[in-house]
Amino acid sequence: MASRGESRAEVRGELARLGWEVREGGAPSGAVIGAHGKYYLMVSFGDDGPTSVIISYVGRGGGLLSRGWPGVERLPSPRNVVKALSHRP
């Protein structure tokens, strides 16, 4: 089971290590945002730490994935997100 005690700093560090451009400020409720072109990953936080991950593609056709907090060790790289949200004809 994933640890809920992970900090925003740990999440930001892992996203940066994976290749996400970590964005500061402007996030709702202190969420941590990672960006890669038109792909975005948002980690939401509650009182006990991270609670969920939302991944979105804001280009033509769009896409959205949401899940409960898997732990920093299971956060996806931008490459994996692009692959998961790719729209093939």
N, C-alpha and C positions, 0 to 999 in steps of 0.2 A: 504494500500500500504506500502511496506517495506521501511524503512529508508535507504538512500544511504550514510549517513554520518557516518556509523559505522567504527571504526578504526581497524587497524591490531591487536592491543592489545585486543580489544573486541572480535574479531573473534578468536584469539588464545586462549583466556580465555574460550570462549564457547566450542570450540573444545576439550580442555583439560577437561572441566567439563563433557562433554558427553562421555569421555573415549578414545578419539583419542590421539595418541602420536604425539605431535606437533613438527614438524621438522623445525629447523632454518637454514637459509642460503641455497644457491643453488637453490632456487626457482626462476623461471623466473619473471621478472618485479615486484619483491617484493611480489609475491603471498604467501599465507599461505598454508602450506601442513600439513595434518593430515594423520597418517598411523595407520593401524591395520592389522598386518600380511601382506597378499598380497593385501590388500584393501587400496586405497589411495583416499583422498579428497583434492582437490585444490580449493582455493578461489582466484580468480583473482581480481585485483584492477585497477581502472581507476583514473582519477583526482578527482572525487567526492566520492570515496570510493569503496566498493566491487561491482563487476559487474556480476560475474557468479560463478557457482560451477560446477566442473567436478569431477565425482566419477568414479574410475576405479578399476578393478580387474585384476591383472597381472599374474594370474595362468593359468592353462590349460583351454582353451576355452575363457578366458578373458571376459571382459564386460566393458561397458562404458555408463555412464549417464551424461547428461549435461543439465543445466537449467540456466535461468536468476537468479539473486540474490534474494533469498526469504526472507532475513533478518536473523539475528543471532537466533532469536526465532524459526526458522523453519529449522535449520541445522539438519541433521539426525545423529543419534548415529551409532557407528560401527555395533551394532546388527541389526539395520534397513537396513543398507547398505548390510550386509552379506545376509540378507533375500531377499532383492530386486535383488541381483546379483547371487543368488544361482542357479546353473544349476542342475536341477533334471532330471533324465532319463525319 
